[in-house]
Amino acid sequence: MSDTAEQGEQISDISDTSDEEKAKRRRKRRVSAYRSAKRTLARPGFLGTLRERLALLDGAGDLYDLDESADIYGNGVVEALEDKVAGLLGKEAAAFFPTGTMAQQAALRCWAGRTGNPTVALHALAHPEVHERNAFSQVSGLRPVRVTSEPRLPTADEVRDFEEPFGALMLELPLRDAGFVLPTWEQLTAVVEAAHERDAVVHFDGARLWECPVHFGRPLEEIAGLADSVYVSFYKSLDGYGGAALAGPKTLVEEAKTWRHRYGGQVFQQFPTALSALAGLERELPRLPDYVTHARVVAAALREGFAAAGVPWVRVHPEVPYTHDFQLWLPYDVDVVSEAAIRQGEETDTMLFANAWDAKGPGLAFTEVYVRAAGLEWTADDVQAAVAEFVARLPEEAVSK
């Protein structure tokens, strides 16, 4: 049986199952191919084995005195982590939270009490709007309103001219669902000024803020300094076990800790997660600029590789990545590109596209491409060679005309 016929049979087999079952089977194969692949552009820790994840704490004694007592309800190593984050972001104080969802609800309801306005202006693609089951309105009594749905951050004019009052403007940096996009420094400062002119506070959803200094050409402290409060994640960029921090004025942070308790976030002991966050800040944070720089090499090589392979259309978005994450769009159905990516990993020990593919319309699919430490080993020629191997597993008739 030819490769094309075999692939067609595999896709046909998949189509005979329910969408849910198909997704489960595909994810299982994709993760298996990723774990066995010798080469990938990124190896995010959350897909590792328990043994591999525990190894993250090897050498933790260099990060914190392990002869100190374990934390109880947020003291000890958790307080040390909070102090470190506050210093890195140039804020008076910081509070550790088990999740970013909880951290941002606490922050914005505290700001609502101070401003007297529970309305939060944000982007239509902001994380709370898309991925948190309407948590702001359903849990915290907040009223989200959408400033724009364009695939970019809001502009100063959109904020200044928005038709109703709001107490807080929330900006996601980078805006993940639009392609990990960022404004220019001048645009960002203008947006913040426009919000302040309206007597609104500015909160940064900075889950991936750690990745932004290369684009802005500014240190973290200066970027965070634009906002009245900032949330950061410890696992999205830093590869920790989980957790988040809210940083801002001391009075706000202290009140947020009260809400953390009320929301059920006053966890008895959190030292493994706190230590993993300290490890990320010590070991991974300094490497992020290298990842961003190399992501631009990878993005250019992907574009050139697909053109050389004869694919009629490809989109790397952003064309020059702002962070070390970006999107790739191809004119194929999701089933086709998913199968090609998995087969490449299974058959060549190289997993060029390790993330899931999603549909952008009939015959149009996209995936997110991450570049981490493993990707630094790839040259542009390596990327183009891997593209050729991937395209060889795409049936010609599957191309969207």
N, C-alpha and C positions, 0 to 999 in steps of 0.2 A: 504494500500500500504506500502511495506517495505521501510526503509530508503534508501536502495540502489536503489530500483526501482524509488522512488521519485526523488533521485538525478539524476539518469539517464534521467528521463523525463525532469528535469530542464535543464540539459546540452543539451539535444536534442532541447528543445525550443530555447535555446540561439543560437545553430548552424544554425537555420533557418533564422536568421537575418544577416544583413551585419556586417562585422567586426567592422566598425565604430559605428554602433548602439549597437552592443554587448558590446563594450568597454564602451560606455556611460552608459548603463544599469548596467553593473558590477560595474563601479566606483560609481554610485549613491548608489547602495546597500552597497558597501564596506564602503563608508564614513558614511552612515546612521548607519550601524552596529558599526562602530568605535565610533561614537558620543554617541550612547546609551549604549555602553559597560561599565561595572563598573570597569573592569580591563584590562589594556593594558600595554605593556612594555614602551610606550612613548606616550605623548600627545603633539605633536608639535603644537605650537600656531597657525600656519597658517591655520589649519583646524577648528579653533574655530569660534564661532559666533562673530559678531561685538561687542556685549556687553562684551564677554570674552576678546577680543583683547584690547578694551579700558581699561579694568581693569588692563592691564599691566602698565598703567601710574599712578595707585593708589600709593600714597606716592612719587610721582616724586619730590615733594618739598625737599626731602632728598637728591636728586641727583643734583639739580640745583635750583638756586633762581628763583622761579616762578614770582616774582615781577619785575624781569628784563624785558626789552623790548624783544619782539619776534624777532627772527632772520630775517634778510633781506639779501638775496643773499649771505648767507654763513657766516655771522658774529654771534656774541652772542653765543648761546648754541652750534651751529655747530663748532665754533672755539674751544670751551671748549672740545668738543668731540675729535676734531683733536689733541689737545694738550695731552689729556689723552692717545690716541692710540699711539702717537709718544713716549710717556714715557714708555708705556707697552712694546713696541717693540724695545726700545733703539735706535730710529732713530731721526735724526735732526728735521724732520717735517713730517706731515701727511696731506692729503687732503681728505675730504669727497666727495664721489661720489654717485649718486643715484643707480648705478648698478656696479657690478664687471666687466661686459663686457666692460663698458665704461672706468673704472679705468685701466684695463690692456691694452687696446688699447692706451690710453694716455701715460701710462708708457713706453710701448715698442716703440712707435713712437718717444718719447723723447730720449730714449736710442739710437735708430737708427740714430738720428741726431748727437748724440755725438760720436758714434763709426764709423759712415760713412757706416754702413752695415745694411740694412733692414731685413736681414735673421734672423729668430727666430728658434732656435733648440728646439724641444719639443717632448713629447711622442705622439704616435699615438692615445692614449686614452685621451689626455689632453682635458680639457673642451672646449677650443676654437675650437679644431678640431672636436669634436663630437656634441656639443650642441649650437654653436653660428653662424651657417649658414655661415661659412667661413668669419667671420667678419674681421679677420686680413688682409686678402688679398683683400676682396671686399670693405672695408671701409677705412682702415688705410695705405694702400700701403706697408704692411709688407709681407714677404715671409716665411711662415712656412715650415720647413723641419723636418722630423720625424727621431729622433735618433734611436728609437726602437719601436717595437710593442709588445714586451714581457710583460706579466702581472706583471711588477715590474718597479721600477724607473730605469732610465738609469744608467749604470755603468761608472766608471771613464775611463776605457779603451774605451768604446763606444764613450764617449765625446772626449777623447784625439785623437782617431783615425778616427773621422768622416771625410768623404772624401771631404768636402767643408767648406769654411770659414763661420762663423756666428757671428753676432754682439752680440746676447743675447742668453742665455740658460734659458728656463723657466721650472721650476720644480713644479709640483702640489703635495702639501703635505697636507693630504694624497692623493694618486691617487685613486679617487673615483670609476671610472669605472673598475678598476682592482680589486676592493674589499676593498677600503680604506686602501691600503697597504703603508708601509713606509720602507725606507732603515734603516740600522743601523746608528748610529751617525758617525762611522768611514767611512762607505760608503758615507754618505752625504757630509762629509767634503772633502773626496777624489774627489767626483764629482765636487764640487765647485772649488777646487784647479785646477782640470783639465781644467775647463772652463776659469779660470783666466790665466792659462798658455797660452791659445790661445788668450789672450787679449779680451775675451768676458766678458760681464757683466752677472750676475746671478740674475734672478727675480723669487721670490717665488709666485706661485699661492697658497696663503695660505687661501683660503676660509674657510677651517676647521683647520687652523694652531693652533687655540685655544685648540684643542683636543690633540696636539702632545707631550706636555711636559712629560707625564707619560711614553710613549714609549722611548723617547730619554733620559730621566733622566736629562734633562736640563731645565732651565727656558726659558720662551718665549723670553726674551731679547737676550739670547745666541743663540737660534735657529735662530731668525730673523737676528742676527748679521752676520750670514754667507752670507746673500744675500745683493746685492747692493740695491734692492728695494723689497718691500713685499706688496701684496694685501691681505686684510682680509675682511670677510663678517660679517655683523651684524645680519643676520637671520639664517644662516645655523646651527650654534652652539649655538648662544646666544638668539635665539627666538625673535629678534627684528622685526619691521615692514618691514625692508628692508635696503638697503643702504650698502655701502662698504667704505673702506679707502685704500688709497695708501700711504705708508710710505717709506721714503728714504732720500737722501740728500736734503737740503733745496732748492738748485737751481733746482733740478729735479722736486720737488713737486710744486714749483712756476710755472714752465713751464707747468706742467701737469694741473694746474688750468686754464691756458689759453686755453688748448685744451678741458678741461671740458666745458668751456663756448662755444667754437666752436661746440662741439658735442651736445649742447643743455642741458647740465647738470647743468647750473647755475640756479637752481630752486629758485623761489621767497622766499618761506618759507618752512622749513623742520623740524620745531621743534618737531612735533610728532615722526617722525622717529629718530631724534637725541636723544630725550629723551628715546625712547624705546631702543636705542643702549646703552645709559648710564645705563639703568636698567639692560640690559643683562650683561654688564661688571661688575656691582656691585653685581648682584644676581646670575646670572647663571655661569659666568666664574669660581668662586671659587668651584662650584659643579662638574665641568667637570671631575676632577680626580676620583671622586667617581663613576661617570657613566662609565668611562673606566674600572675601577677595577671590577665593577659589570657586565659589558658586558662580561667579561671573565668567570664569574660564569654562566651566562645565556648561553653562547656558549657551554660550557662543558655539561651543563644540557640538551640542545637541542640534542647534539650528543648522549648522554646516553639515552635520552628519546626515540628517534627514533629507536635506537638499541633494546631497551627493547620492543618496540611496534612491532618489527618484520619487519620493513622497510628494504628492502634488501641492500640499499645503501643510504648514506647521506653524504653531504659535507658541513662542516662549514668552511668558508673561510674569513679571515685567520683562521687557527685552533685555535690560540690564538689571538684575535683581537688586533690590534694596537691602535684603538680608540674605541669609544662607538657605532660604526656602523660596520656592517659586512654583509656578504652574506650567504644565506642558499640555497643549491642546493638539489633538490629531483628528483627521477626518475619517474615523472608523467607529463602528458600534462598540459599546463597552465590552460585550462578550468577546469580541475579536481581539482587542488590545489586551484585555485581561489574560486571555489564554496565551497570547504571544509572550507576554511578560513572564508568566509563570513557567512556560516551557523553556524559555531562555535560561531561567535560573536552574531548572531541573536538568537541562541537557548540557549546559556549558559551565556551571558553577559560577556564573556571573549574573548577578541580579541588578540589572540597570534600573528598573522601575519596581521598587519594593512596596510602594503604597497602592491602595485601591484606586480604581478608575471609576469615575462618575460620568453620567451623561449630561451634556450641555444642550442636547437636542438630538433629533434623528441623525444618526451617522456622525455624531460629534462627541468626542470623549475627552476628558481631561484628568490629569493626576497631579499630585503635589510631589515635587522633587526636593529632597533634603540633602544637603551636603554637610557632612560632619568630618570627624577625624579620618574615618576610613576613606573618604573621598579625596583627601589630600594626596593620596598615592596615585590617583588617576591623572594622566596627562590628557591633553586635548586629543591626541591620537588614540589613546585608550578609549575615550568616550565615543569617538567616531567609529572605531572598530566595533564597539558594543552596540551602537545604533544599527550598524549593518547587520549584525547577528539578530537583532530584534526584528528588523524589517523583513529579514529572510523568513520569518515565521508568520508574516501577515499574508493571507491570501489576496492576490491582486483584485479579485472580483469583489472584495469586501470594502474597497475604497468608496467613500461617498462621492457620487458624481455631481 
